[in-house]
Amino acid sequence: MRRKGAYNPRTGPSEHDDGIAGADRVLRTSVYLDAEGNRTADPGKAVGGEILESAAEGHAAKRTWFRVKEVELSWLPVSEAAFLLWVLALLVFAWLVAALILFVR
């Protein structure tokens, strides 16, 4: 249960929060850029941008730059999904072997 007026530093105040009495209110401004470098309002389409959090007095409290880039691993001979599937299969196999060793004795 979330108290009314509680502040979460990750998400900031919600639309239902009145804020904490005596605490500074943090204002968040976001600029999102799509793959072509154009501004977009949809964070799901953003591949870069800036999030600026400023305190009520107007000075910048925190500035965060981000950029999302898909990178192909040259040393990996298969796709990343196939590699992760093999890692999962090996971990399951290791757990089964450990369970057999511990419980069969």
DAFEN-V547669 format. One line per field, one symbol per residue. phi: phi as a letter, one per 20 degrees, with the letter a starting at -180 (. if undefined). burial: b if it has 16 or more other ideal C-beta (glycine too) atoms within 10 Angstrom, else e. A space follows every 10 residues. Layout:
# DAFEN-V547669
phi: ???
burial: ???
This chain:
# DAFEN-V547669
phi: .effnfddff dmfefeeene fnefeeddcc cddefenefc eeffefdaqb cddcfffoef ebccdbbdce ceefeefdff ffffffffff ffffffffff ffeeg
burial: eeeeeebeee eebeeebeee eeeeebeeee ebbeeeeeeb eeeeebbebe eebbeeeeee eeeeeeeeee eeeeeeeeee eeeeeeeeee eeeeeeeeee eeeee
